[in-house]
Amino acid sequence: MLKLGVLGVGAIATVDYGVLPNLHHIADKVELVALCDPVEERTAAAAKTYGARETYATLDEMLDASDIDLVLNLTPIPAHGPTSLKILEAGKHLATEKPLATTMEEADALIDLAAASGLKIVCSPPNMLYPSRIEAARLIREGVIGKVAFAKVRASHGGPASMMNWPTDPTWFYQEGSGPLFDVGVYGIHEMLGLLGPAKRVSAFSGVTEPTRVVRSGPYAGKEITVTTDDNTLIMLDFGGGTFAVVDGTFNVNAAKGPRLEVFGRKGTLNLPNNLPVNGGRGIDLFLLEAAAGLSGWVDLDLAHLEPAQQRVDKLRRALLVDHLADVVNGTAEEVMGGDVARHALEIMLKAHESARTGQALELTTTFSRS
């Protein structure tokens, strides 16, 4: 049984689709031991609700005093790098929210330390653990739609200031060191990397759509936020051999219809919806030029075999990150969300902003191995 400490007891930890309410599904693998958050009342309440026997106000205190094997890092984006480094330095396996860090130097330090210490890193987002994404990757890998020409993913939403009843102050999402590319665009990037492999070049447009945002509703309704980081980024990725992809990272998608993800190959097309249970999440639309002798058309795929795995994903929700780390540490699963993939995604995001400033397509220097 692996012992877990959780750093950060905010919304992602405690909402109904969050980590703590769903850890009981993996009680055979992971025991929740410790919670850490500077807001002590929040930590105490969560410990009582979810059965953590230890609470701490600082990460240093938890790492010094608690007998834990794993730490889940749910801190805000700018804190990921420094806090994750402390976790690894203390000899603990790491599961962290995205992005892995905010600089390449931080990411390199995390990966090097983990490798030298025999520790495991998994980094959100978990999209490539979804059965529909695993199946789509298999179809692409086996050449069902032929050589991929290009793909598109719509990963964005309207931003927390535009959402109904966002529970906390959303200001930091719009500040330097955060922004929609790190917050939501990263999901689409990871999906593209999972389906198409490591990219070779990146180019992008990026900017601020409006200098001020006003919180729409919730406890901070009416608050004005000065936007100090780009809130609208569009990325083009070059995977080599004439295969390209388009990814958005923006707080300007208030509504959309159509598939989340489209992959266009020389022999056919794959469409994938969002994976959220409320949206169905189980379908894959497949078009083939040779669906039957001399006929093109959309093909009905029998995906019944994916349903047990999808039901598990639906149950675990955000706890899926902890489940994957436990399986990797126990040697019962191959690493899907490892640090090398997260570092490659980070380089894409950082160089997307650089490309937007310079007007140049930039070569990528990191890569990862596909299982």
N, C-alpha and C positions, 0 to 999 in steps of 0.2 A: 504494500500500500504506500503510495507516494503522498507526502505531506505538502500541502499547498499554503503559501502566503499570497495575499492579494494586496497590491499597492494601488490605492485609489478606490474610494467607495462612493463614486458619483453615479451619474445616470446609467452609464454602460454596465456598471456592476449590479445595479439594483432594479432597473426597469424589468417588466415582466418577460421581455425577450433577452434580458441581459445574462450575465454570468452566474451570479449567486443564486437566483431563483431556479436555475436549471442544473446546478452541479449535482443534485441528488440522483440524476440519471446515471452518473458515473461513480457512484459511491463505492463500487467494487474496485475502482482504480485509484481514486484520489480522495484524500481526507482534507477538508478545509480546517486549517489550524489557526491561521492568524490573518487579521485585517489591519491595514495601516492607512491612515488618512489624517491630515492636520486638523480636520474638523472632528473633534473627539465625540461630540454628541451623535454625529452621523455614524461614526465607527461603532459606537456602543449599540446603537439601534440595530445596525446591520448584524452585529455579532449575536445579539439576542435573537433576531429573526432567523438567521441561517446557521446558528450553532457553532460559530468560531469561538474557541476558548481563550484566545489571546487577542489583545488590541494594542496598537502602538500609534504614536503620533508622528514618528519619523521613520524613514527607511533604515537609517543606521541602527536605531533601536531594535527594529524587527530582525535585521540581519545578525546583530550581535547576540540577541537573547533567544530567538525562536529556533527550534529544531525542525527545519523545513527543507524539502528537497527541491521544490519548484517555486518560482515567483511569477505571478501574472502582473504585468505592468500596465495599468490603466490610467497613467498620468496624462495630462495634456501634451499635445504634440511636441512643443519645444523642449519638454523635459525628458523625452524618451531616451536620447543618447546618454546623458550623464547618469540617470537612474539605472538604466540597463547595465552600464559598465560596472556600477557598484554591485549589482546583483551577481554578475558573473565573477567579479573579484572575490565575492564571498563564497564562491563555489556552488552556486545554485543554478539549476537549469532555468531557462528564460522563455516565457511566452509574453509577447508584447503586442499591444495595439499598433496599428500602422501610423506613420511610417517607422521603419527601423530606427532612424535617426534623422537629423536635419542637415548633416554635413557628411561628405564622403570619408573624412578623417575619423569621425565618430563611428561610422559603419565599419570601416576597416578595423578599427580597434576592437570592436565587439566580436567580429568574426575571427580575428586572429587570437583573441583571448579564449574564446570558446574552443577553438581547435586545439590550442596548446593545453587546455585544462580538461579536455574530454567532456565538455558540456554541450548540451543541445540548445539551439535557438529555433523557435518557430515564431513567425510574425504574421499577423493579420494583414490582409483579409483572407477568409477561408474559402473563397469562391471556387477554387479548383478542387475542393473536397466535395462539392455538390455533385450528385450523381449525373445530372444533365450535362455538366461541364466535363466530367470524366468520360461520358459517352461521346460527346461531341469531339473531344480530343482523340478518342479512338477512331471515330469515323474519318477524321482528317488524316490521322497517321496512316490508316489503311488505304488511303487514296480514294475513298468513296466519292468525294466531290472533286477529285483531280487536284492538280496543282492550284494552290491558293493564290489568287491574284490580289485581292485586298479584303479587308475586314473593317467593320465599324462597331463601336460600342458606345452606348449612351449611359454613362455612369453617374451623371450629375443630378442634383435636385435644386430647389430654390434657395437653399441655405437655411440655417437654423433661425435667423431673424425673420424669415418669411413663414416658418412652420407654425402650425396651430399649437399654442400653449407649450412652447419650448420651456423646460422647467428651470434652467439655469441661465445666468448672464451669458449671451452668445458673443460678446464683444471680441474675445480672443480668437474666434474663428476668422475674423476679418483683419487680424493684425499680422505684422511682419513675423515670420517664423511659423505661421500656420497657413490658412487659405484653403480654397476648394480643391486644389490639385493634391495636396497632402491629405485632405479629409475625404474626398469622394472620387477624384480622378484616379487615385491609386487602385481602386477596385477594378476599373476598366483596364488599367495597365496590367495588373496581375492576371486578369482573364486572357488578355492578348498574349502574354508571355506563356501562360499555361497551354494555350491552344497552338501557338506558332513558334515557341521557343525564344531564345534570346534575340534581341534586336541589335542592329549594327549602327544605325544613325537615327538622329532625332532632329526635327525642326518644329517650330511652333510659332503661334501668335498668342500674345498674352497682354492683358491690360486691366484697368479698373473701369467698370461700366458706369458707376456713380460714386462720387467721393463720400457720400453719407448714406447709411442704411438706417431704417427705423424699424424697431422690433414690432412685429405685427400684433402679437397677443401673448398671453401668459403673464407671469409675475413681473416681467420687465417690459411690458407693452408700452410703446411710445418712446422708449429710450433711443436716442440718436447715437449711432456708431460711426466713427470716422474710419474709413477703409484705408488701411496703410499697406496692404498687400494686394496683388492681382486677384481679382474675383472672377476672371473670365479667361480661360486658357484652352486653346485647341491645339492638339499635338498630332503630327504625322510621324509614324515610325517606319523605318526601312529595315526589313528582315533579310535583305539580300535576295538575289535572283529574281527581282521584279515583284516581290511580295511586300505589300504595304498595309498599314492600318491607320485608322483615325480614332483618336480617343479625346473625349472632352473632360475638362476639370473646371467646373463653373458653378457659381451659385445663382444661375439664371434660368434653370429649367423648372418652371413652376408646374408644368403639365406636359405630357407627351403621350402619344399613342404609337403603336407599332412595336416590333421586337426590340429588346434591349441590345441584342448582339446579332450581327449578320456577318457571315463568312461566305465570300463569293469565290468559287473555284471554277476551273475550266470545264468540269463535268457536272457541276451542280451548285446548290446554295444551301447553307444551314442558317436557320433562324432560331434564336433562343430567347425566351422571355426572362423577366426577373425571376429569381428563385424564391421570393418570399411566399409563404403559404397562402397569404391573402390574394395573391395574383395567380394562383394555380401552381406555377413554378416547376411543373413536371414535363412540359412539352418540348419537343424538338421538331421543328418543321424542316423537312428535307425535300428539295426540288432536284430532280435528275434530268439531264438531257436525254438519257436513255432509260426512262422509267420502265418502259416495256419496248418490245420490238418496234423501232421506228417512231416511238411516241415519247414526248417529254411531259413532265407533270410533277405535281406534289405527291409524295409517297407517304403512306401511313406507316409509321414506325411502331412496332410493338415494344413498348417501354415498361411493360409490367414487371420485368425483372429488376427495375430500378426502385420500385416502390418501397421495399423494406429499408434500403439505405436512405431514401428520401424521408421516410417517417422518422428515422433516427436523427437526421439533420433538423427536421422540424421540431423535435423534442428538445434537442440540445441548444439550439439557437446560438447565442454568443459563447456558451460553454464549449462549443465545438473546438475552440482554440486550445483549451486546456486538455480536452480529450485527445486531440492530435499530439500534443506534446507528451502526454502520458504514454501513448502508444509508441512514439518514437523512442522515448527513454527506455521503455520496456522491450524494445526490439520487435514489436508486433506490427509495425507499419513502416513503410518507406516515407522518408521526409518529403513532404509536398510543399510546405510553406517555410522552407529553410532560409537562413540568413543570406545565402548567396543570391537567391531570387529577390529577396527584399532589398539587398544592396543594388542589384541591377535596376530595380524599379526606382529606387532613390536617385540613381545617376540619371535615369531618364527624366525624372521630374526636375532635378536641378539644372540639367542641360536644356530642358525645354524653356525654362525662364531665361537662360543665357542666350539661347537661339532667338527668342523673341526680342531680346535687347539688341543683338548684333545683326540680325537678319541672315544668319548663316546656319546651314545644316551642320550638325556637330557629330563627330564620330564617338561611339561609346566604347569604353575601355574594359568594362566589366562583362562577365558572362556567367552562365551557370550550366550545369549538366542536367539533361532531361532523363528521367527514369524510363 
